[in-house]
Amino acid sequence: MHKLITYIDQHILRILTLLFLVIIPLYPKFPLMSLNNTHISIRLEDLYVGFMSLVFGIQILRRKVVFDRFFLKYILIFWAVCICSFLLNAFVTKKITFMNQGLLHTLRRVEYMIPFFVAYAAFASEKIIDVKNTAIKHLDRYLYLVLTVVLIVCLYALGQKSSELFQPVRNIFQSAYESNTGFVSGIAYFLFRFFDFPAVQTMNAEFAKGELLILTPFARVSSTFAGHYDLAAYLVFFIPLLAAYIIRGTHRVRSIVTYSLAILTLIFTASRISFGAFIASIVLFGVYTRKWKLLIGTILLTSILMYTNSDMTQRFRDMFQQRQVFENTRTGEEIINQDESKQALPAGSQFIRSGKGSSITTNSKALNEYKQELIRKEIDEARKGGRVITQQEAADIVAKKYIDDFKDIVVKNVVAGDTSLATRTQVEWPRAWNAFFSNPLLGTGPSSITESTDGDYFRWLGETGLLGAGLFMFIIAHLFIRVYRHILNTRSHDKYLFIGICTGMIALLINATLIDVFEASKVAFTFWTVMGLVIATINKETHRANTLV
């Protein structure tokens, strides 16, 4: 018992870090405690980080913790800037409307980065017994666990999609369930439902309550993550690292399988920016390492896997769409003719005109399409007002309300961006810019520009100003520089691991242009934990090299 207590005391931070790397990606985002004025909840991960921080604080008091002083200094300054921004905008400028929401967002900035120090201290406390037992071998143990978790995440995601992939098999079990009773029916039901792994998402207030969701064939997989964008960001960070393991020959078969499943899962998320980040990072990895077979093989594999799901290619096609716009020449009102296909993204209201257009009174097809858009508009307005009207009732309203307007309507051909792009460029990013210009140094405070900006760079500028955004990018840049310098000083195949980390960071930074990836808890926690391990490894390897000299 004494030996067990001694072992736990000596390795408590290591144990907590290993558990953290498993729990964070795999445990779904079930809420434990809801907060007013937000659908963000207190979750198990918050309690775990709180406990880990308590143990870490005790170890600091016992002088059993070491820090990388450079990153300690600048991360503490970054936290101080976030806190100052919150205090200023909560109590002076009043830009933060809900105090509890602003405080939660501020504390989350601190919470996400704490694992960096815990992981660093856990790794730094590992003793290297001899020259052959290098720090890289210690890092391998951690990364082996991380990539095992990536494999499980991908398998679970494919379980959410398997009802579509294995529909014939699913139909057999469904038929057996419906035609039998008792034990046989129970087993058949279990196997039938096996092809519908549930999701727990937080993409809106209703989903965030923790309900188990069975995804439809048109839905994008999210695995154990809060949404498909978070899952995609997590994957693009680790795919280059998996490529590095394939080159090194370490656990090659397992690495190839996980690599292939990660790419397939990424395709099933249908996240365009993440897919672009993956292509950019893997091309950069292949060119830098001169591993042309890996690069060509990845491109061929990706091309083949793209045929398993048309959603990704459809979303790329929908990025810019040729549509018709109905313009009222008297009032200036414009209504875009939407494509009602389930597979197509709606077009946004931002578009490029081509030509003057023609009157719909001389174009019966355009006239009918315009009436259908008005009918949809009336049904939507009724629903927002708490009423339900039928298609025919809406058509009758349109006939009476708009009959005198038809002569003023012209139809024009336009090129329109999809609603996803339009929401960013017309609403979220301008809102972030306005927040930044109202206080360029400290921004308008955490949570002040809503819970999502769909672009981390705009979010940092809007919420924490030049000081907060500049410091965060400074920290990220120095993490990258530290890793890249180590690549230049490493001659063995171990350098491929660090090249994988660097290109994974680049993929995340590309992703951050359109997604709030560093505010997605599962992505942020994992990123900072892995970077703590990597920086500790580099420092140990550098110290070892200097000692041998």
C-alpha positions in Angstrom: 0.0 0.0 0.0 2.9 2.3 0.9 4.5 1.6 -2.5 1.2 2.4 -4.3 0.8 5.7 -2.4 4.4 6.6 -3.2 4.0 5.7 -6.9 0.8 7.8 -7.1 2.5 10.7 -5.3 5.5 10.6 -7.7 3.4 10.2 -10.9 0.1 11.9 -10.1 0.5 14.6 -12.8 1.4 12.0 -15.4 -1.7 9.9 -14.5 -3.9 12.9 -14.6 -2.5 13.9 -18.0 -2.9 10.4 -19.5 -6.5 10.2 -18.3 -7.2 13.7 -19.6 -6.0 12.8 -23.1 -8.6 9.9 -23.1 -11.5 11.6 -21.3 -11.6 14.9 -23.2 -12.1 13.5 -26.7 -14.2 10.4 -25.8 -16.6 11.6 -23.2 -19.7 13.3 -24.8 -20.6 16.8 -23.8 -23.4 15.9 -21.4 -24.2 19.0 -19.3 -23.9 18.9 -15.5 -25.1 22.3 -14.6 -26.9 24.9 -16.8 -26.2 28.6 -16.6 -28.6 31.5 -17.2 -28.4 33.5 -20.4 -26.3 30.9 -22.3 -26.6 27.4 -23.5 -23.0 26.7 -22.4 -23.0 24.5 -19.4 -20.7 23.3 -16.7 -19.5 19.8 -17.7 -17.4 16.9 -16.5 -14.4 18.2 -18.3 -14.6 21.4 -16.2 -14.7 19.5 -12.9 -11.7 17.4 -14.1 -9.7 20.4 -15.0 -10.6 21.9 -11.6 -9.4 18.8 -9.8 -6.2 18.7 -12.0 -5.5 22.3 -11.2 -6.0 21.7 -7.5 -3.5 18.8 -7.5 -1.1 20.9 -9.7 -1.3 23.8 -7.2 -0.5 21.5 -4.3 2.5 20.1 -6.3 3.7 23.7 -6.9 3.6 24.4 -3.2 5.6 21.2 -2.6 8.1 22.4 -5.2 7.6 19.4 -7.4 6.7 21.3 -10.5 8.9 22.8 -13.2 7.8 25.4 -15.8 9.0 26.7 -19.1 9.6 30.2 -17.9 9.2 31.8 -21.3 5.7 30.4 -21.9 4.7 30.8 -18.3 5.4 34.6 -18.5 3.5 35.3 -21.7 0.6 33.0 -20.9 0.1 34.7 -17.5 0.2 38.1 -19.3 -2.4 36.9 -21.8 -4.6 35.7 -18.9 -4.2 39.1 -17.3 -5.2 40.9 -20.5 -8.4 38.7 -20.8 -9.3 39.5 -17.2 -8.7 43.2 -17.6 -10.9 43.2 -20.8 -13.6 41.5 -18.8 -13.4 43.9 -15.9 -13.3 46.9 -18.1 -16.3 45.9 -20.2 -18.3 44.4 -17.4 -18.1 47.3 -15.0 -17.0 50.4 -17.0 -18.1 50.3 -20.6 -21.0 47.8 -19.9 -20.4 46.1 -23.2 -20.8 42.7 -21.6 -24.5 42.3 -21.1 -24.6 39.2 -19.0 -22.0 39.1 -16.2 -22.0 35.4 -15.6 -21.6 34.7 -19.3 -18.6 37.1 -19.6 -17.0 35.6 -16.5 -17.5 32.1 -17.8 -15.9 33.0 -21.2 -13.0 34.6 -19.4 -12.3 31.7 -17.1 -12.5 29.3 -20.1 -9.6 31.2 -21.7 -7.6 30.3 -18.6 -9.0 26.8 -18.2 -8.1 25.7 -21.8 -4.4 26.6 -21.3 -3.8 25.1 -17.8 -3.2 21.6 -19.2 -0.2 23.0 -21.1 1.6 23.5 -17.7 0.3 20.3 -16.2 1.4 18.2 -19.2 4.8 20.0 -19.3 5.4 19.4 -15.6 4.2 15.7 -15.9 6.6 15.1 -18.7 9.5 17.0 -17.2 9.3 15.0 -14.0 9.9 11.7 -16.0 13.5 10.4 -15.3 15.7 9.4 -18.2 17.7 6.4 -16.9 20.3 6.1 -19.7 21.3 7.5 -23.0 19.2 5.1 -25.1 16.1 5.9 -23.1 15.5 9.3 -24.7 12.7 11.8 -24.1 11.4 10.9 -27.6 10.6 7.4 -26.3 8.6 8.9 -23.4 6.7 11.2 -25.9 6.0 8.1 -28.0 4.1 6.6 -25.1 1.8 9.6 -24.8 1.3 10.0 -28.5 0.6 6.3 -28.9 -2.3 6.8 -26.5 -3.5 9.9 -28.3 -3.5 8.2 -31.7 -5.4 5.3 -30.2 -8.0 7.7 -29.0 -8.1 9.2 -32.5 -8.8 5.7 -33.9 -11.7 5.2 -31.4 -13.1 8.7 -32.3 -13.1 7.7 -36.0 -14.7 4.3 -35.4 -17.5 5.9 -33.4 -18.0 8.6 -36.1 -18.3 5.8 -38.7 -20.8 4.1 -36.4 -23.0 7.2 -36.7 -22.8 6.9 -40.5 -23.0 3.1 -40.7 -26.8 3.0 -41.1 -26.1 4.6 -44.5 -22.9 2.7 -45.3 -24.4 -0.7 -44.4 -28.0 -0.2 -45.2 -28.6 -3.8 -46.5 -27.1 -5.4 -43.3 -29.2 -3.0 -41.2 -32.3 -3.9 -43.0 -31.7 -7.6 -42.2 -31.6 -6.9 -38.5 -34.5 -4.6 -38.7 -36.6 -7.3 -40.4 -35.5 -9.9 -37.8 -36.5 -7.5 -35.0 -40.0 -6.8 -36.5 -40.7 -10.5 -37.3 -39.6 -12.1 -34.0 -40.3 -11.7 -30.3 -38.5 -12.3 -27.0 -34.7 -12.9 -26.9 -34.2 -13.1 -30.7 -36.1 -9.8 -31.1 -34.0 -8.2 -28.4 -30.7 -9.2 -30.0 -31.9 -8.1 -33.5 -33.0 -4.8 -32.0 -29.6 -4.3 -30.4 -27.8 -5.1 -33.7 -30.2 -2.9 -35.7 -29.6 0.1 -33.4 -25.9 -0.6 -33.4 -25.8 1.1 -36.8 -27.1 4.3 -35.2 -24.4 5.5 -32.8 -25.9 8.6 -31.0 -24.4 12.1 -30.9 -24.5 14.7 -28.2 -24.1 18.1 -29.8 -24.1 21.7 -28.6 -24.7 23.5 -31.9 -27.9 25.1 -30.6 -29.6 25.7 -27.3 -31.9 22.6 -27.7 -29.2 20.2 -28.6 -27.0 21.5 -25.8 -29.4 20.0 -23.2 -27.6 16.7 -23.7 -30.2 14.8 -25.7 -29.0 11.8 -27.6 -29.4 12.4 -31.3 -29.7 9.8 -34.0 -28.2 11.4 -37.1 -30.1 11.3 -40.4 -28.5 10.1 -43.6 -28.0 13.8 -44.6 -26.4 14.8 -41.3 -22.7 15.2 -40.8 -20.9 13.1 -38.3 -19.7 14.6 -35.0 -18.5 11.4 -33.2 -18.2 12.3 -29.4 -17.6 16.0 -30.2 -20.0 18.9 -29.9 -20.3 19.3 -33.6 -18.8 18.3 -37.0 -16.6 21.4 -37.1 -14.9 20.5 -33.8 -14.4 16.9 -34.9 -12.9 18.1 -38.2 -10.5 20.5 -36.5 -9.4 17.7 -34.1 -8.6 15.4 -37.0 -6.7 17.9 -39.1 -4.3 18.5 -36.2 -3.4 14.8 -35.9 -3.5 13.6 -39.5 0.0 15.0 -40.3 1.3 13.3 -37.1 -0.2 10.0 -38.3 1.7 10.6 -41.6 4.9 11.0 -39.5 4.3 7.7 -37.8 3.9 6.0 -41.2 7.2 7.3 -42.3 9.0 6.4 -39.1 7.7 2.9 -39.4 6.5 2.9 -35.8 3.2 1.0 -35.4 3.0 1.3 -39.2 0.0 -0.9 -39.9 -2.0 0.7 -37.1 -0.9 4.1 -38.2 -2.0 3.5 -41.9 -5.4 2.2 -40.7 -6.0 5.2 -38.4 -4.7 7.6 -41.1 -7.1 6.2 -43.7 -10.1 6.3 -41.2 -9.2 9.8 -40.1 -9.4 11.0 -43.7 -12.7 9.2 -44.3 -14.1 10.7 -41.1 -13.0 14.1 -42.1 -14.8 13.7 -45.4 -18.0 12.7 -43.6 -17.8 15.9 -41.5 -18.2 17.8 -44.8 -16.2 20.7 -43.3 -14.8 22.6 -46.3 -12.3 24.7 -44.4 -11.0 21.7 -42.5 -10.7 19.7 -45.7 -8.8 22.6 -47.2 -6.5 22.8 -44.1 -5.9 19.0 -44.4 -4.9 19.3 -48.1 -2.6 22.3 -47.4 -0.9 20.6 -44.4 -0.4 17.2 -46.0 1.0 18.8 -49.2 3.3 20.9 -47.0 4.3 17.8 -45.0 5.0 15.7 -48.1 7.0 18.4 -49.9 9.1 19.3 -46.8 9.9 15.7 -46.0 10.2 14.8 -49.8 8.1 11.7 -49.2 6.4 11.8 -52.6 4.9 8.3 -52.3 3.1 9.2 -49.2 1.8 12.5 -50.8 0.7 10.8 -54.0 -0.9 7.9 -52.0 -2.8 10.3 -49.8 -4.1 12.2 -52.8 -5.3 9.0 -54.5 -6.8 7.7 -51.2 -8.6 10.9 -50.6 -10.0 11.0 -54.2 -11.3 7.4 -53.8 -12.8 8.1 -50.4 -14.5 11.2 -51.7 -16.8 8.9 -53.7 -18.2 7.4 -50.4 -19.9 10.7 -49.6 -21.1 13.4 -52.1 -21.9 15.9 -49.3 -18.3 17.4 -49.3 -18.2 17.9 -53.1 -21.8 19.3 -53.0 -20.8 21.8 -50.3 -17.8 23.0 -52.4 -20.1 23.3 -55.3 -22.6 25.4 -53.3 -19.9 27.8 -52.2 -20.8 30.0 -55.2 -24.1 29.4 -56.8 -25.9 30.7 -59.9 -29.3 31.9 -58.7 -32.2 34.2 -59.7 -33.1 37.3 -57.6 -36.5 39.0 -57.6 -36.2 42.7 -57.2 -39.0 45.1 -56.5 -38.0 48.2 -58.6 -40.4 50.4 -56.5 -39.3 49.4 -53.0 -35.9 48.0 -53.6 -36.7 44.7 -51.8 -34.8 41.7 -53.1 -35.7 38.0 -52.6 -33.3 35.3 -53.8 -34.8 32.2 -55.4 -33.6 29.3 -53.1 -32.9 25.8 -54.2 -35.2 23.5 -52.1 -32.9 20.5 -52.6 -32.0 18.8 -49.3 -28.5 18.4 -50.4 -27.9 22.1 -51.3 -26.9 24.8 -49.0 -29.2 27.9 -49.1 -27.8 30.9 -50.9 -26.9 33.9 -48.9 -28.2 37.4 -49.5 -24.8 38.6 -50.8 -24.4 38.3 -54.5 -22.9 39.7 -57.7 -25.5 40.9 -60.3 -25.2 40.2 -64.0 -27.4 42.2 -66.3 -30.5 44.4 -65.8 -33.0 41.6 -65.6 -36.5 41.2 -67.1 -40.1 41.6 -65.8 -41.7 38.5 -64.4 -45.0 39.4 -66.0 -43.6 38.2 -69.3 -42.0 35.1 -67.8 -44.5 32.6 -66.4 -41.9 30.3 -64.9 -40.2 33.2 -63.0 -43.6 34.4 -61.9 -44.5 31.0 -60.4 -41.1 30.8 -58.6 -41.6 34.3 -57.2 -45.0 33.3 -55.8 -43.4 30.2 -54.2 -40.8 32.3 -52.5 -43.6 34.6 -51.2 -45.5 31.6 -49.9 -42.5 30.4 -48.0 -42.0 33.8 -46.6 -45.6 34.0 -45.3 -45.3 30.5 -43.7 -42.1 31.5 -42.0 -43.5 34.8 -40.7 -46.6 33.0 -39.4 -44.4 30.4 -37.6 -42.3 33.2 -36.0 -45.6 34.7 -34.7 -46.6 31.4 -33.2 -49.2 30.6 -35.9 -49.4 27.6 -38.3 -50.8 28.1 -41.8 -51.2 25.7 -44.7 -49.6 26.1 -48.1 -53.0 27.0 -49.6 -53.7 29.7 -46.9 -50.3 31.2 -47.6 -51.0 31.2 -51.3 -54.3 33.0 -50.7 -52.5 35.6 -48.6 -50.0 36.2 -51.4 -52.7 36.5 -54.1 -54.4 39.3 -52.1 -51.3 41.0 -50.6 -48.9 41.1 -53.5 -51.1 41.2 -56.7 -50.3 44.9 -57.3 -46.6 44.3 -56.9 -46.0 41.8 -59.7 -45.7 44.5 -62.4 -42.8 46.0 -60.5 -40.8 42.8 -60.1 -37.8 42.0 -62.3 -35.9 38.8 -62.2 -32.0 38.9 -62.4 -29.3 36.2 -62.7 -26.7 36.5 -60.0 -23.8 34.6 -58.5 -24.4 34.2 -54.8 -22.3 32.9 -51.9 -23.9 30.2 -49.7 -25.5 31.2 -46.4 -22.6 30.0 -44.4 -20.2 32.4 -46.1 -22.8 35.2 -46.1 -23.4 34.9 -42.4 -19.7 35.4 -41.7 -19.1 38.3 -44.1 -22.4 40.2 -43.5 -23.1 39.6 -39.8 -20.4 37.9 -37.6 -17.2 39.5 -38.9 -18.5 43.1 -39.3 -19.8 42.7 -35.7 -16.3 41.7 -34.5 -14.7 44.6 -36.5 -17.1 47.1 -34.9 -16.2 45.7 -31.4 -12.5 46.0 -32.2 -12.7 49.6 -33.4 -14.7 50.6 -30.4 -11.8 49.6 -28.2 -8.7 48.6 -30.3 -6.5 47.7 -27.2 -8.8 45.5 -25.1 -11.8 44.8 -27.3 -15.3 44.7 -25.9 -14.7 41.7 -23.6 -15.2 37.9 -23.7 -18.7 36.9 -24.7 -19.6 40.4 -25.9 -19.9 39.5 -29.6 -22.1 36.4 -28.9 -20.9 32.8 -28.4 -19.6 32.3 -31.9 -17.8 34.4 -34.5 -16.9 31.7 -36.9 -13.4 33.0 -37.2 -10.9 32.9 -34.3 -8.9 35.9 -35.6 -11.9 38.1 -35.7 -13.1 36.8 -32.3 -9.7 37.6 -30.6 -9.6 41.1 -32.0 -13.2 41.8 -31.2 -13.2 40.4 -27.6 -9.6 41.1 -26.4 -8.3 43.7 -28.9 -4.8 44.1 -30.2 -3.3 43.1 -26.8 -5.2 39.9 -26.4 -5.0 38.8 -30.1 -1.4 39.9 -30.4 -0.3 38.0 -27.3 -2.2 34.8 -28.3 -0.6 34.8 -31.8 2.8 35.6 -30.2 2.4 32.5 -28.0 1.3 30.3 -30.9 4.1 31.6 -33.1 6.8 30.9 -30.5 5.4 27.4 -30.0 5.8 26.9 -33.7 9.3 28.4 -33.7 10.5 26.3 -30.8 9.3 23.1 -32.6 10.7 24.1 -36.0 14.2 25.0 -34.5 14.3 21.5 -33.0 13.5 20.0 -36.4 16.5 21.8 -37.8 18.7 20.4 -35.1 17.4 16.8 -35.3 19.0 14.4 -37.8 17.2 11.1 -36.9 13.8 10.0 -38.1 12.4 11.4 -34.9 12.3 14.8 -36.7 9.2 13.6 -38.6 7.2 13.7 -35.4 7.9 17.4 -35.0 7.3 18.1 -38.7 3.9 16.5 -38.1 3.3 18.7 -35.1 4.3 21.8 -37.1 2.1 21.0 -40.1 -0.8 20.1 -37.7 -0.5 23.5 -36.1 -0.6 25.1 -39.6 -3.8 23.1 -40.3 -5.4 24.4 -37.1 -4.4 28.0 -37.9 -6.0 27.7 -41.4 -9.0 26.2 -39.8 -9.2 29.2 -37.4 -9.9 31.6 -40.3 -13.5 30.3 -40.5 -14.1 28.4 -37.2 -13.5 29.2 -33.5 -11.3 26.2 -33.1 -9.3 27.5 -30.1 -12.6 28.0 -28.2 -13.8 24.5 -29.0 -13.1 22.8 -25.7 -12.2 19.3 -26.9 -9.8 20.8 -29.6 -8.3 23.4 -27.3 -7.7 21.1 -24.3 -6.1 18.5 -26.6 -4.0 21.0 -28.4 -2.5 22.6 -25.3 -1.9 19.3 -23.6 0.0 17.9 -26.6 2.0 21.1 -27.0 3.0 20.9 -23.3 4.3 17.4 -23.9 6.1 18.5 -27.1 7.8 21.5 -25.5 8.9 19.4 -22.5 10.4 16.8 -24.9 12.3 19.5 -26.8 13.7 21.0 -23.6 14.8 17.6 -22.3 16.4 16.6 -25.7 18.2 20.0 -25.8 19.4 19.5 -22.2 20.5 15.9 -23.0 22.4 17.1 -26.1 24.2 19.8 -24.2 25.1 17.4 -21.4 26.6 14.9 -23.9 28.7 17.7 -25.5 
